[in-house]
Amino acid sequence: GAVVSQHPSRVICKSGTSVKIECRSLDFQATTMFWYRQFPKQSLMLMATSNEGSKATYEQGVEKDKFLINHASLTLSTLTVTSAHPEDSSFYICSASRFGTSGEGQYFGPGTRLLVL
Amino acid sequence: RKEVEQDPGPFNVPEGATVAFNCTYSNSASQSFFWYRQDCRKEPKLLMSVYSSGNEDGRFTAQLNRASQYISLLIRDSKLSDSATYLCVVKEGGGNKLTFGTGTQLKVEL
């Protein structure tokens, strides 16, 4: 089956540093990737939609200058949390969509747990 | 009002019990519906799609009522391994954006 990987799985950093999270589709080309954030006991919230070769589309309330997204190839999207603060501590999950498929074709990565001290 | 609403639970049931989860969605333009399962500190995984005519997959049955904008999931003969959070997920037509409910936590006990 389709596999999506994320790296790192966990990161602890000091306030003010930037953190880059990678999302890779391992056995298919993903024209679209999605970045979600999940706080404890809350639902997954879509942060942005990343399309290969074009600018990401951010959801309302998500700062595009703080959460930089780059989708440089059909198998890799990166999310950079710039100048991270403790309130950015969360579970970040990406998903990748195969071209032409419906929701069944959206595959989730294992997530990255970010803790900002 | 949240776009997708679920009873957060937890539902504590004995092994072998039948349990039902409900979900309502606010966007009448929604076209596709799913149930995902999320284990603690893990990513969500697709459990099943939900079709208008209702559909069954082993011990799991999903129903959709478009008029009431209501989705349900029934789990029969629950197992300890069914313990997880069940997420109701809705997709608008024409795109790939998924909207997640907050999830309903299920705990199956001996």
Interface residues (C-beta under 8 A of the other chain):
Chain A: T32 F34 K41 Q42 S43 L44 M45 L46 T49 F91 I93 S95 S97 S102 G103 E104 Q106 F108 G109 P110 G111 R113
Chain B: V4 P8 S32 F34 R41 K42 E43 P44 K45 L46 S49 L87 V89 K91 N96 K97 L98 T99 F100 G101 T102 G103
